[in-house]
Amino acid sequence: MQKKIRIQKLMIMVLSIVISVLLVGLLTGRNDKVPVVVVATNEIDPNIPLEKQGEHLKMESILKEDYERFGNTLVTDVNELMGAKLLYHLPAGSPIPRAALTKTKTSGEFASETAKYHTVFKLVDAVSSLPPGLQAGDFIDINLTINPEFTGDDESIISGPLLRNVRIQGVDQGTVYLLVSQKEFTELSLARDIGTFILQLPGQKDVNTCDVEMANIQQERNDEISKINEDQTLDEEQRNTQLAEMNAIYDFRLKTLQCFDEGDKPETITSDELINKVLGNQSNNEDGFSSDETFDVNDFMTEDETLNEESDQNEEE
């Protein structure tokens, strides 16, 4: 009996030791921390090398298990930031993932990775001429306004498209670097001497012409009218309510329509042509007309619906 008690006590002691070892190991693992680089303020600029923005960075320690959740991809040493910029803005308190960094290439590295007969053109102070948030990989259009002394007419200025869909290689503070062919580089170099660049961020969304878009909306609207008129579960008041709500929806769609006309495409224009256009618009406005095209939902009403509205108005009178 006493032998059995001694064995039980021994087993309890061994089990206690095992549990203690496991508990200590677990607590030690939870307390393991990894130092990481963290964004300290919201003032950090993605266009400036990070080694020049030390006041906006700090070191913090996070639990090892949290570090592992990021796939061990967080920056843990400030030396990793040398020559690097952020690809996008990070808010204060965020650790810096290595995937968010872009390294500035040396001239030799850039040349070895650039296609033959291509190079970079530098546009100084170009960022202020473009929408905010500009970054590498975006595309811009370049127009040129030619100084009068180069047009052959000292009283006429010419402005028009020069290059379209030029890829931005990088943005450094106010300067934009464009990836261009060597032929385009020569054209841009000469253009800079004879005129002024006008930069645009062109729309990239693929849309139909306005005629096609408006025809599609008209067809959709007519289909909706037919469904409402054919719904036998609706009384007259419900039908009129649904028709009014539908008209409001399609009126909004017309006002926010995204489309293009042939006249929207870039073209070369002279100062004389622009002056004549402005004077022509002024004349139209004085006559009570507007040069801007407007959409009226009534233009899309069916003949039956127009007759119904006229009948309702006559009954009210």
Secondary structure, 3 states (H helix, E strand, C coil): CHHHHHHHHHHHHHHHHHHHHHHHHHHHHHHCEEEEEEECCCCCCCCCCHHHCHHHEEEEEEEHHHHHHCCCCECCCHHHHCCEEECCCCCCCCECEHHHEEECCCHHHHHHHCCCCEEEEEECCCHHHCCCCCCCCCEEEEEEEECHHHCCCCCCCEEEEEEEEEEEEEEECCEEEEEEEHHHHHHHHHHHHHEEEEEECCCCCCCCEHHHHHHHHHHHHHHHHHHHHHCCCCCHHHHHHHHHHHHHHHHHHHHCCCCECHHHCCCCEEHHHHHHHHHHHHHHHHCCCCCCCCCCHHHHCCHHHHHHHHHHHHHHC
